Amino acid sequence: MAVRTRVTDSAAGLPAPALRPYVRRYLGYRYLGYPPGTHLGLPSGWVTVVVSLGEPTRVARTPGERTTAHPALAGGLHTAPVGIAHDGDQYGVQLELSPLGCRTLLGLPAAGIAAAVVDLSELLGPAVVRDLPERMAAGSTWAERFAVLGEALGRAAAARDTAVVAPEVAYAWRRVRQSGGAVRVGALAADIGWSRRHLTSRFAAEFGLTPKDAARVVRFERAKSMLCQPARPSLAETAAACGYYDQSHLAREWRDLVGMPPSAWLAAEELPPVEAASDPR
């Protein structure tokens, strides 16, 4: 049997200044010739927007679930992996959207799509999304493709009059993010001047996760990012750097959030991590 030549092409880019309060970065990827399989979309502190520039993205939220195909999709915050079936070829752009910008760019709070994957046309409208993959694919560089996506999101945001996130809730999210998931919920509530129960209720109503689960996801995301780097630290070093009690604590959290320990995920994942693209910052 002929061996397919592997092609690996990825890039990261910053959004236009008007979008930077909401969008962290764009990640472009093109992987060809890899073995067919199921890539795991792991929990993240970002709402994920994906536009496929090849075949539609096929997603299953639970093992054994029938996949749904999306030319463009948005995935909310979640505490379990999402299965992405592929034939060895992947080509698209992923956007990392702050949950604080979900109302502005997608027209609803992040809680509205928590633990879900929805077609982007349901949020931005068919007229905005219909020809978006084709127009992006026509770009000759990643920067041109990123610009087409940014322009579409900018137009959608400009046409929408949305409520802002409550200042106390926005502050709580930023503290969770800035602390790397280390902030204590009780201390955070006291800092805001709310009860722990009230903070948890308001936070979950906006983001779809409790502050405690958001902190777990942010801590996990930091660990995953470290393990995706070429100069990978040891699991013990990663656990210490990310605020886990020890390596066993890290492994337990990975089993809960991914379904397997980090060593098993690293061995099973065939496609290169998109996160390994050069960060523009």
C-alpha positions as CSV (number, residue, x, y, z in Angstrom):
1,M,0.0,0.0,0.0
2,A,1.3,3.4,-0.9
3,V,2.3,5.7,1.9
4,R,0.7,9.1,1.8
5,T,3.0,12.1,2.1
6,R,2.2,14.1,5.2
7,V,1.7,17.8,5.0
8,T,1.7,19.9,8.1
9,D,1.0,23.6,7.9
10,S,-0.2,25.8,10.7
11,A,-0.1,29.5,11.7
12,A,-1.4,31.9,14.3
13,G,-2.6,35.4,13.8
14,L,-3.9,38.3,15.8
15,P,-7.4,39.8,15.0
16,A,-8.0,43.4,14.0
17,P,-7.8,45.9,16.9
18,A,-11.5,46.2,17.1
19,L,-11.8,42.4,17.8
20,R,-8.9,42.1,20.2
21,P,-11.0,42.6,23.4
22,Y,-12.9,39.5,22.5
23,V,-10.7,37.3,20.3
24,R,-7.4,36.0,21.5
25,R,-6.0,34.7,18.2
26,Y,-6.7,32.8,15.0
27,L,-5.2,29.4,14.4
28,G,-4.9,28.1,10.9
29,Y,-4.2,24.4,10.2
30,R,-3.8,22.1,7.2
31,Y,-2.9,18.5,7.8
32,L,-2.9,16.1,4.9
33,G,-1.9,12.4,4.7
34,Y,-2.4,11.5,8.4
35,P,-4.1,8.3,9.5
36,P,-7.9,8.5,9.7
37,G,-9.2,8.7,13.3
38,T,-11.0,10.8,15.9
39,H,-9.3,13.9,17.2
40,L,-10.4,15.0,20.7
41,G,-11.5,18.6,21.1
42,L,-10.5,19.1,24.7
43,P,-12.0,21.5,27.4
44,S,-10.8,25.0,27.0
45,G,-11.3,28.4,28.6
46,W,-12.2,29.8,25.2
47,V,-15.4,29.6,23.1
48,T,-14.2,27.9,19.9
49,V,-15.2,28.9,16.4
50,V,-14.1,26.7,13.6
51,V,-14.5,27.3,9.9
52,S,-13.6,24.3,7.8
53,L,-11.9,25.1,4.5
54,G,-12.2,21.6,3.3
55,E,-14.8,19.0,4.2
56,P,-17.3,20.0,6.9
57,T,-16.2,19.2,10.5
58,R,-17.8,16.0,11.8
59,V,-18.5,16.2,15.5
60,A,-19.8,13.8,18.1
61,R,-20.3,15.1,21.6
62,T,-20.3,11.7,23.3
63,P,-18.6,8.4,22.3
64,G,-20.8,6.4,19.9
65,E,-23.0,9.4,19.1
66,R,-23.8,9.9,15.4
67,T,-21.6,12.7,14.0
68,T,-23.1,16.0,12.7
69,A,-21.3,17.9,9.9
70,H,-20.7,21.6,10.1
71,P,-19.0,23.9,7.5
72,A,-18.6,26.4,10.4
73,L,-19.3,25.8,14.1
74,A,-19.1,27.3,17.5
75,G,-18.4,25.2,20.6
76,G,-19.1,26.4,24.1
77,L,-17.2,25.9,27.3
78,H,-17.3,22.2,28.4
79,T,-15.8,19.8,30.9
80,A,-15.7,16.7,28.6
81,P,-14.0,16.1,25.3
82,V,-15.7,16.4,21.9
83,G,-14.9,13.8,19.2
84,I,-14.0,15.1,15.8
85,A,-13.9,12.4,13.2
86,H,-11.5,12.9,10.3
87,D,-10.1,11.0,7.3
88,G,-6.5,12.1,7.9
89,D,-7.0,15.5,6.2
90,Q,-7.9,18.6,8.2
91,Y,-8.0,22.2,6.8
92,G,-9.5,25.2,8.5
93,V,-9.3,28.1,10.9
94,Q,-10.0,28.0,14.6
95,L,-10.8,31.2,16.5
96,E,-10.4,31.5,20.3
97,L,-13.2,33.7,21.6
98,S,-13.3,35.0,25.1
99,P,-16.5,34.0,26.9
100,L,-16.8,37.7,27.7
101,G,-17.2,38.5,24.0
102,C,-19.7,35.8,23.2
103,R,-22.7,38.2,23.5
104,T,-21.0,40.7,21.2
105,L,-19.8,38.4,18.5
106,L,-22.3,35.5,18.7
107,G,-25.4,37.3,20.1
108,L,-25.9,35.2,23.3
109,P,-24.1,34.5,26.6
110,A,-21.5,31.7,26.6
111,A,-24.0,29.7,28.7
112,G,-26.3,29.6,25.7
113,I,-23.9,27.1,24.0
114,A,-22.2,25.5,27.0
115,A,-21.4,21.8,26.5
116,A,-22.8,22.1,23.0
117,V,-21.6,22.4,19.4
118,V,-23.8,24.5,17.1
119,D,-23.7,25.5,13.5
120,L,-22.4,29.0,13.2
121,S,-25.2,29.9,10.8
122,E,-27.6,29.5,13.7
123,L,-25.8,32.3,15.5
124,L,-24.7,34.6,12.8
125,G,-27.4,33.8,10.2
126,P,-27.1,31.9,7.0
127,A,-26.4,35.0,4.9
128,V,-23.2,35.7,6.9
129,V,-21.9,32.1,6.9
130,R,-23.2,30.7,3.6
131,D,-20.1,31.6,1.5
132,L,-17.7,32.2,4.3
133,P,-15.6,29.0,3.9
134,E,-15.3,29.5,0.2
135,R,-14.2,33.2,0.6
136,M,-11.7,32.2,3.2
137,A,-10.3,29.3,1.2
138,A,-9.8,31.7,-1.8
139,G,-7.1,33.6,0.3
140,S,-3.6,32.8,-0.7
141,T,-2.1,33.3,2.8
142,W,-3.2,32.6,6.3
143,A,-3.3,36.3,7.0
144,E,-5.8,36.8,4.2
145,R,-8.0,33.9,5.4
146,F,-7.9,35.3,9.0
147,A,-8.9,38.8,7.7
148,V,-12.0,37.4,5.9
149,L,-13.2,35.7,9.0
150,G,-12.5,38.8,11.1
151,E,-14.4,41.0,8.7
152,A,-17.5,38.7,8.9
153,L,-17.4,38.7,12.7
154,G,-16.9,42.5,12.8
155,R,-20.0,43.1,10.6
156,A,-22.1,40.7,12.7
157,A,-21.1,42.5,15.9
158,A,-21.7,46.0,14.4
159,A,-25.2,45.0,13.5
160,R,-26.1,43.7,16.9
161,D,-27.2,45.6,20.1
162,T,-26.3,43.2,22.9
163,A,-26.3,43.5,26.7
164,V,-22.9,43.6,28.3
165,V,-21.7,41.1,30.9
166,A,-22.3,42.3,34.5
167,P,-19.1,43.9,35.8
168,E,-18.9,41.6,38.8
169,V,-19.2,38.5,36.7
170,A,-16.7,39.8,34.1
171,Y,-14.3,40.6,36.9
172,A,-14.7,37.1,38.3
173,W,-13.9,35.5,34.9
174,R,-10.8,37.6,34.5
175,R,-9.6,36.7,37.9
176,V,-10.0,33.0,37.2
177,R,-8.2,33.4,33.9
178,Q,-5.4,35.6,35.3
179,S,-4.8,33.3,38.2
180,G,-4.3,30.3,36.0
181,G,-7.2,28.7,37.8
182,A,-5.6,29.1,41.2
183,V,-8.1,31.6,42.7
184,R,-10.3,30.3,45.5
185,V,-14.0,30.7,44.9
186,G,-14.7,31.9,48.5
187,A,-12.0,34.5,48.3
188,L,-13.3,35.7,44.9
189,A,-16.8,36.0,46.2
190,A,-15.6,38.0,49.2
191,D,-13.6,40.2,47.0
192,I,-16.6,41.1,44.9
193,G,-18.9,41.4,47.9
194,W,-21.3,38.6,47.0
195,S,-22.0,35.3,48.7
196,R,-20.3,32.2,47.3
197,R,-23.7,30.9,46.3
198,H,-24.8,34.1,44.5
199,L,-21.4,34.3,42.6
200,T,-21.7,30.6,41.5
201,S,-25.3,31.2,40.3
202,R,-24.5,34.4,38.3
203,F,-21.3,33.0,36.9
204,A,-22.9,29.8,35.7
205,A,-25.8,31.7,34.2
206,E,-23.3,33.7,32.1
207,F,-20.7,31.1,31.2
208,G,-22.3,27.7,31.6
209,L,-19.7,26.6,34.1
210,T,-19.4,27.2,37.9
211,P,-16.3,29.2,39.0
212,K,-14.8,26.0,40.4
213,D,-15.2,24.2,37.1
214,A,-13.9,27.2,35.2
215,A,-10.8,27.2,37.3
216,R,-10.3,23.5,36.7
217,V,-10.6,24.0,32.9
218,V,-8.2,27.0,32.9
219,R,-5.7,25.0,34.9
220,F,-6.1,22.0,32.6
221,E,-5.7,24.2,29.5
222,R,-2.4,25.6,30.9
223,A,-1.1,22.1,31.5
224,K,-2.1,20.9,28.0
225,S,-0.4,23.9,26.4
226,M,2.8,23.1,28.2
227,L,2.7,19.5,27.1
228,C,2.1,20.5,23.5
229,Q,5.4,22.5,23.3
230,P,8.4,21.0,21.5
231,A,10.5,21.2,24.6
232,R,8.0,19.3,26.7
233,P,8.4,19.4,30.5
234,S,7.9,16.3,32.6
235,L,4.5,15.6,34.0
236,A,5.8,16.3,37.5
237,E,7.2,19.7,36.3
238,T,3.9,20.4,34.6
239,A,1.9,19.6,37.7
240,A,4.0,21.8,39.9
241,A,3.9,24.8,37.4
242,C,0.1,24.6,36.9
243,G,-0.9,24.4,40.6
244,Y,-1.8,20.7,41.0
245,Y,-0.9,19.1,44.3
246,D,1.3,16.5,42.5
247,Q,1.5,14.4,39.4
248,S,-1.3,12.1,40.6
249,H,-3.6,15.0,41.0
250,L,-2.8,16.1,37.4
251,A,-3.5,12.6,36.1
252,R,-6.9,12.4,38.0
253,E,-8.0,15.7,36.6
254,W,-7.1,14.6,33.1
255,R,-9.0,11.4,33.5
256,D,-12.0,13.4,34.6
257,L,-11.8,16.0,31.8
258,V,-10.4,14.0,29.0
259,G,-11.1,10.3,29.8
260,M,-7.5,9.4,30.0
261,P,-4.2,10.5,31.7
262,P,-1.9,12.9,29.8
263,S,0.6,10.2,28.8
264,A,-2.2,8.2,27.1
265,W,-3.5,11.3,25.3
266,L,-0.1,12.2,24.0
267,A,0.5,8.7,22.7
268,A,-3.0,8.5,21.1
269,E,-3.2,11.9,19.4
270,E,-2.2,11.5,15.8
271,L,-2.7,15.1,14.5
272,P,-0.2,17.7,15.6
273,P,-1.7,20.1,18.1
274,V,-3.0,23.3,16.6
275,E,-1.8,25.1,19.8
276,A,1.8,24.4,18.7
277,A,1.5,27.1,15.9
278,S,3.7,30.1,16.5
279,D,1.9,32.5,18.9
280,P,1.8,36.0,17.4
281,R,2.2,37.5,20.8
